[in-house]
């Protein structure tokens, strides 16, 4: 079966081949009526763009690579969805890679995407130090934007949320609800998310005179299982503080589950907070107070920065951008909204 040509689409739509090219490539201005006519003709004829020819002609593939630490983490799953939608509005396709929280795998994924001539890469680095060489080497070859997590010391743009400001909101809310002692449950300090969230937690706890014992900072990984294990350890080693501040929602879900299993009522006896506002957080029992990250805005900014970097790659660029968006505290049932002394049995 012969491939349908632009000339055939133009004849069917009653326009020039140049107009068809402008519509299908999304370059140049045409009226909405003409665009509808061209696209209807292309659909009727079964026209398909020759992506290889277009890539050779335009020196771009209209594809973007994305590497995330773990696609099994619901936050990154939803963030990928937001990025894909943002790219789709620009007529671009997404190639997704999972680093499996391993900088060596991440480096191979970045190299593979670059070898496939993607127009740019969006990456959330899996490690705050070990990811740096591969991120910089990739950025030397093509436009690259970091989002959510970041590594310092690279010539790249970054977009994410202000984790320190987010933890300030969390701690202020807990303090208003009567918290005078708190534990922090997070992942190992191997990437910016936990580092920034812990820094914000520690700083605001000191300012509010909330007690944080050295043995009540527990670091493991972002998982429900670690949240359960951390709470069990706290109970075994002397009991729970007034609040459990968790570095992500998965940990918080495990923590609330463990509290119930050991007979501690949430939030009457211990308050629990999460971070990310994944879909499961509102379905938990009790529904989880958490920090909402504006994923659609993060994605839109990442795509915008990537496009700007692509245009400026051969020109003199100004300072690299760092866009820190303001997160929102979503108060649900795992915390107390007004001050009340924690109930103890």
C-alpha positions in Angstrom: 0.0 0.0 0.0 1.4 3.4 -1.0 2.1 6.0 1.6 -0.3 9.0 1.4 1.6 12.2 0.5 1.2 15.8 1.6 0.2 16.7 -2.0 -2.8 14.3 -1.7 -3.8 15.8 1.6 -3.6 19.3 0.1 -5.7 18.3 -2.9 -8.3 16.7 -0.6 -8.4 19.8 1.6 -8.3 22.3 -1.2 -5.2 24.1 0.0 -1.6 24.4 -0.9 1.1 21.8 0.2 2.8 24.7 2.2 -0.4 25.2 4.2 -0.6 21.4 4.9 3.0 21.5 6.0 2.4 24.4 8.4 -0.6 22.7 10.0 1.0 19.3 10.4 4.3 20.7 11.7 2.5 23.2 14.0 4.7 25.9 12.6 3.2 29.1 11.1 -0.2 30.6 11.4 -3.3 29.3 9.8 -7.0 29.9 10.6 -8.8 27.4 12.8 -11.2 26.6 9.9 -8.3 25.8 7.6 -6.6 23.7 10.3 -9.7 21.7 10.8 -10.1 21.1 7.1 -6.5 19.9 6.7 -6.6 17.6 9.7 -9.9 16.1 8.5 -8.4 15.5 5.1 -5.3 13.9 6.7 -7.5 11.6 8.9 -9.7 10.6 6.0 -6.7 9.6 3.9 -4.9 8.0 6.7 -1.9 10.3 6.3 1.0 9.6 8.7 4.0 12.0 9.2 7.3 10.5 8.2 9.1 11.2 11.5 12.5 10.2 10.2 12.3 12.5 7.2 11.0 15.4 9.3 13.8 14.9 11.9 16.4 15.0 9.1 14.8 18.1 7.6 14.3 20.0 10.8 17.2 18.8 12.8 14.9 17.8 15.6 12.8 14.7 16.5 10.0 16.3 18.6 10.9 13.8 21.3 11.9 14.4 24.9 13.5 11.9 27.3 12.6 11.8 30.9 14.4 9.8 33.7 12.9 9.4 37.1 14.3 7.7 40.2 11.4 5.2 40.5 8.3 4.9 38.4 6.7 2.8 41.2 6.6 5.8 43.4 3.1 7.3 42.9 4.4 10.8 43.0 6.7 10.3 40.0 4.0 8.4 38.2 1.7 11.4 38.4 4.6 13.8 37.6 5.4 11.9 34.4 1.7 12.1 33.4 1.9 15.9 33.9 5.0 16.2 31.9 3.6 14.1 29.1 0.5 16.2 28.9 2.6 19.4 28.8 4.8 18.0 26.0 1.7 16.9 24.1 0.4 20.5 24.0 3.7 21.3 22.2 3.4 18.5 19.8 6.1 16.4 21.4 6.4 12.8 22.5 7.9 11.5 25.7 10.4 8.7 26.1 10.4 7.5 29.8 13.2 5.7 31.6 13.3 4.4 35.2 16.6 4.8 37.0 15.6 2.3 39.8 17.1 4.7 42.3 20.6 3.6 41.0 23.0 6.3 39.7 24.7 3.8 37.4 21.5 2.8 35.8 20.5 6.4 35.6 23.8 7.2 33.7 23.1 4.4 31.2 19.5 5.7 30.6 20.7 9.3 30.1 23.4 8.1 27.6 20.8 6.0 25.7 18.4 8.8 25.4 21.1 11.2 24.1 22.2 8.6 21.6 18.6 8.4 20.3 18.8 12.1 19.4 16.0 13.3 21.7 15.6 17.1 21.6 16.2 17.4 25.3 16.0 15.5 28.6 14.1 16.1 31.9 15.6 14.3 34.9 14.9 14.0 38.6 18.4 12.8 39.8 18.4 9.7 42.0 21.5 10.7 44.0 22.7 14.1 45.2 26.3 13.4 44.5 26.7 10.3 42.4 24.3 11.5 39.7 26.3 14.7 39.0 28.8 13.4 36.5 26.2 11.8 34.2 23.8 14.8 34.5 26.6 17.3 33.5 27.9 15.1 30.7 24.4 14.8 29.3 23.8 18.6 29.7 27.0 19.2 27.7 25.5 17.3 24.7 21.9 18.6 24.7 19.4 20.7 26.7 18.6 19.2 30.1 16.4 20.4 32.9 16.3 19.0 36.4 12.9 18.8 38.2 11.9 18.0 41.8 15.2 16.7 42.9 18.5 18.3 41.9 22.3 18.0 42.0 24.4 21.1 42.5 27.5 22.0 40.5 25.9 21.6 37.1 25.1 24.0 34.3 21.4 23.1 34.1 18.1 24.7 35.0 15.9 23.3 37.8 12.3 23.6 38.7 10.6 22.2 41.8 9.0 23.3 45.1 10.5 25.1 48.1 10.9 22.1 50.5 12.1 24.3 53.4 9.0 26.6 53.1 6.8 23.5 52.9 8.2 22.1 56.2 7.6 25.5 57.8 3.9 25.2 57.0 3.9 21.6 58.4 5.6 22.5 61.6 3.5 25.6 62.2 0.3 23.6 61.7 1.5 20.8 64.1 2.5 23.4 66.7 -0.9 25.0 66.5 -2.4 21.6 67.1 -0.5 21.1 70.3 2.7 19.4 69.2 5.7 19.9 71.4 7.8 17.0 70.4 8.3 15.4 67.0 10.1 12.7 65.1 11.3 12.9 61.4 11.0 9.8 59.3 12.6 10.0 55.9 14.9 8.4 53.4 18.7 8.3 53.6 20.3 11.7 53.0 21.3 10.8 49.5 19.2 13.3 47.5 18.0 16.9 47.7 14.4 16.1 48.6 15.1 14.5 52.0 18.0 16.9 52.7 15.9 20.0 52.1 12.9 18.6 53.9 14.9 17.6 57.0 16.7 21.0 57.0 13.3 22.8 57.0 12.0 20.5 59.7 15.0 20.9 62.0 15.1 24.7 61.5 11.4 25.3 62.3 11.4 22.8 65.2 14.2 24.8 66.8 12.4 28.1 66.2 9.1 26.8 67.7 10.9 25.0 70.6 9.6 21.6 69.5 11.7 18.8 70.9 13.4 16.5 68.5 15.5 13.8 70.1 18.6 12.5 68.2 17.2 9.0 68.2 13.9 10.2 66.7 15.4 11.1 63.3 15.0 7.8 61.4 16.2 7.5 57.8 15.5 4.6 55.5 13.7 4.8 52.2 10.5 6.1 50.6 8.2 3.2 51.3 5.2 2.1 53.3 7.3 -0.7 54.8 9.8 1.8 56.1 7.1 3.9 57.7 5.8 0.8 59.6 9.3 -0.2 60.7 10.2 3.2 61.9 7.2 3.5 64.1 7.8 0.1 65.5 11.3 1.1 66.4 10.2 4.4 68.0 7.7 2.5 70.2 10.3 -0.2 71.1 12.8 2.5 72.1 10.6 4.5 74.4 7.4 5.6 72.7 6.0 8.0 70.2 6.4 11.8 70.3 3.5 14.2 69.7 3.9 14.1 65.9 5.5 12.0 63.2 6.7 14.2 60.3 7.2 12.0 57.3 9.3 13.0 54.2 6.7 11.5 51.8 3.2 10.1 51.7 4.3 6.4 51.4 6.2 6.7 54.7 3.3 8.5 56.3 0.8 5.8 55.1 3.0 3.1 56.7 3.4 5.2 59.9 -0.4 5.6 60.4 -1.0 1.9 59.7 1.7 1.0 62.3 0.2 3.5 64.9 -3.2 1.7 64.6 -1.6 -1.7 64.8 0.1 -0.7 68.1 -3.0 0.9 69.6 -2.1 4.6 69.1 -5.0 6.8 67.8 -4.2 9.2 65.0 -4.5 12.2 65.5 -5.8 12.0 69.1 -2.5 10.5 70.5 -0.1 11.2 67.7 -0.3 13.5 64.7 1.1 12.3 61.3 2.0 14.3 58.2 3.1 13.3 54.8 4.5 15.0 51.7 3.5 15.0 47.9 -0.3 14.6 48.2 -0.5 11.4 46.2 -3.9 10.0 45.4 -3.8 7.5 48.2 -3.3 10.1 50.8 -6.9 11.3 50.7 -8.1 7.7 50.7 -6.2 6.7 53.9 -7.8 6.1 57.2 -7.5 8.7 58.6 -7.1 10.9 55.5 -3.6 12.2 55.5 -2.5 15.8 56.1 0.2 16.4 53.5 2.1 18.9 51.3 0.6 19.3 47.8 3.1 19.8 45.0 1.7 21.7 42.0 2.7 18.9 39.6 1.1 20.5 36.5 2.9 23.8 37.1 6.2 22.0 37.7 5.8 20.1 34.5 4.8 23.1 32.5 7.8 25.1 33.8 10.2 22.2 33.0 8.9 22.0 29.4 9.2 25.8 29.0 12.7 25.8 30.4 13.7 22.9 28.1 12.3 24.8 25.0 14.2 28.0 26.1 17.4 26.0 26.5 16.9 24.4 23.0 16.6 27.9 21.4 19.6 29.2 23.3 21.9 26.2 22.9 24.0 27.9 20.2 23.7 31.4 21.7 25.0 33.0 24.8 22.9 32.0 27.7 22.3 34.0 30.8 22.3 32.6 34.4 20.8 29.2 34.7 17.2 29.3 36.1 16.2 27.9 39.5 12.4 28.1 39.8 11.1 27.3 43.2 7.3 27.0 43.4 5.3 27.5 46.6 3.7 24.3 47.8 0.4 24.1 49.7 -0.4 22.3 53.0 -3.5 20.1 52.6 -5.0 19.6 56.1 -7.0 16.4 56.5 -7.8 14.1 59.4 -4.3 12.9 60.5 -3.6 16.1 62.4 -5.5 18.4 64.8 -6.5 21.8 63.5 -6.6 23.5 66.9 -4.5 23.2 70.0 -5.3 20.4 72.3 -3.0 18.3 74.6 -2.3 14.9 73.1 -4.4 12.2 74.8 -2.2 9.5 76.4 -3.3 6.1 77.7 
